[in-house]
């Protein structure tokens, strides 16, 4: 009985932390904004979030290393550059739920090195389920990309360290990234940090996409969530 009460107490604390993590915004007060001129997308599924940057020439130029690593940044159908961060074992070895294995799942629940994933995307018809539209200024766009690039680990030559042979297909690449991943400090907290660099308020702690999407939609006038 004592064990059951303890487990119930832990579950109750976790539920309170989850709710407060979304309700309490970070920063507490909205920063002074500038007129939005660009657009980014927050793309969410049940467990993971990505940020999609428009495939505009100035943005592709900042991610020029992707072309050096074989991605066709000049493809006419390219519309979005989709970036995400996550645990190395789970991210690399689990392209779909059907590929889930005990080892990567255990690493995700404990501790794992981080990687950054970059994928090329075509047009997205908006509004779309799981996609939050975010309007940003030039300065905010630059700050978000600066934060993404700062996540990358350089190789011996000083360029982003691509993980050879890793990817889900011919239109994505994985890179070594700074940080450590576990289920409590995962991809959605990285996404939150990048969004805050862009002037958006997010919940203080958002381990799951549902709370992150809710907090972005609730705390920002410049967010549109269909």
C-alpha angles and dihedrals in degrees: 000000000000090000091050091051090050092051091048090050091051091048091050092050091049091051092050091048091049093051095043090045089063098037098049107071127218114243095030093219126045112255121234107271136208127223109285116241102160138048135222130178132227105212117196139181129174096292109007142054132201133185117228118207120196114257093240118152095250092050094046088051090060089052093044091130087074090067090049087056093053106268113137100235089168094061108130093222093056110116107152138030107213117205129186140164128214152133115312101228097041095041097047098040102038111061089153135013088254087066095055113133131184095244099058091040091054091049091051090053094048121023134316140166116261132244134187120229123206121187134174116236136191129219117319115208107225137249093043133167112261093017123111116194114219124189116208140177124244091258092049092049090052091049092051093050091046089056092048093050091046087061092064122097114224123228125225090284092052097250126116109290106241117203103234116231094008120125144089095248144329095301102059141057138193125221135190109260139193120256141037127269133218135148093269096045102035145137096302093059089053089050089050091053093051091048091052089054085058092056097261125134117228133180114280092245122015112168092164131051093236093063093042093051091046093049094048091049093045100044102040130065091197094063125097117192117180 
